[in-house]
Amino acid sequence: MVANIPGPKPLPVIGNVLMFARIKTLKEVFNVIDSLLKEYRTHDAIGRVWLGPKLVLCIGNPKHIEKILSNPDALQKDDIYDRLGLIASGMLVRNGKWI
């Protein structure tokens, strides 16, 4: 099923991690994800990247994002959020300020 989701061709072992290697800010993370969605997304705004052996789905459709974020099963975030600094005070808010 994952093979049907478009995305850049991953390298063995490291996947697409080099696309994120020089990123210094959260804005740059979103810019890379936005460019991936523009290039590889399906008609429903879904794309994929591999960060090493970990599959990451990029979702750009607000309806899908709302369903995911309002689902109680999605309350436990993956450690990738912590690495990117996305859960310190919330996914889009840090220290009470919009990122």
C-alpha positions in Angstrom: 0.0 0.0 0.0 2.9 2.4 0.8 4.2 1.9 -2.7 1.1 3.6 -4.0 1.9 6.8 -2.1 4.1 9.1 -4.2 7.4 10.4 -2.8 11.1 10.8 -3.6 13.1 7.7 -4.2 14.8 6.7 -1.0 18.4 5.7 -0.6 19.2 2.3 1.0 19.3 2.5 4.8 19.0 6.3 5.2 15.9 6.8 3.0 15.3 10.5 2.2 17.0 11.9 5.3 19.5 13.9 3.3 16.7 16.2 2.3 16.5 17.4 5.9 20.2 17.3 6.7 20.9 21.1 6.5 17.7 22.3 8.1 18.2 24.7 10.9 14.7 26.1 11.6 11.2 24.8 11.9 10.2 27.0 9.0 12.7 25.2 6.8 11.2 21.8 7.8 7.8 23.1 6.7 9.3 24.5 3.4 10.8 21.1 2.6 7.5 19.3 3.4 5.6 21.8 1.4 7.8 21.4 -1.6 7.5 17.6 -1.3 3.7 17.8 -1.3 3.8 20.1 -4.3 6.0 17.7 -6.3 4.8 14.3 -5.2 1.3 14.6 -3.7 -1.7 12.6 -4.7 -4.9 14.3 -5.7 -5.7 14.1 -2.0 -2.5 15.9 -0.9 -0.7 12.9 0.6 3.0 12.2 0.0 5.6 10.1 1.8 9.3 10.3 2.7 11.5 7.8 4.5 13.7 9.0 7.4 15.9 6.0 7.7 13.6 3.0 8.2 10.8 5.2 9.4 7.9 6.1 7.0 6.6 9.6 7.3 3.4 10.6 5.6 3.0 14.3 4.6 -0.6 15.3 4.8 -1.7 18.5 3.1 -5.5 18.2 3.1 -7.0 20.1 6.0 -9.9 17.6 6.3 -7.4 14.7 6.8 -5.3 16.8 9.2 -8.4 17.6 11.3 -9.3 13.9 11.5 -5.8 12.9 12.5 -5.4 15.6 15.2 -8.9 15.0 16.7 -8.4 11.2 16.9 -7.5 10.0 20.5 -5.2 7.4 19.0 -3.0 10.2 17.7 -2.4 11.8 21.1 0.9 9.9 21.5 3.3 11.6 19.1 6.3 9.9 17.6 9.8 10.9 18.8 10.3 12.7 15.5 8.2 15.5 16.9 10.5 15.9 19.8 13.6 15.9 17.5 12.0 18.7 15.5 10.9 20.7 18.5 7.2 20.3 17.7 5.9 19.1 21.1 7.5 21.3 23.7 4.4 23.4 24.1 2.3 22.1 21.3 2.6 21.3 17.6 2.5 24.8 16.3 3.1 26.8 19.6 6.2 27.0 21.7 6.4 28.9 24.9 3.0 30.4 24.3 4.0 31.9 20.9 3.1 30.8 17.4 6.1 29.3 15.6 
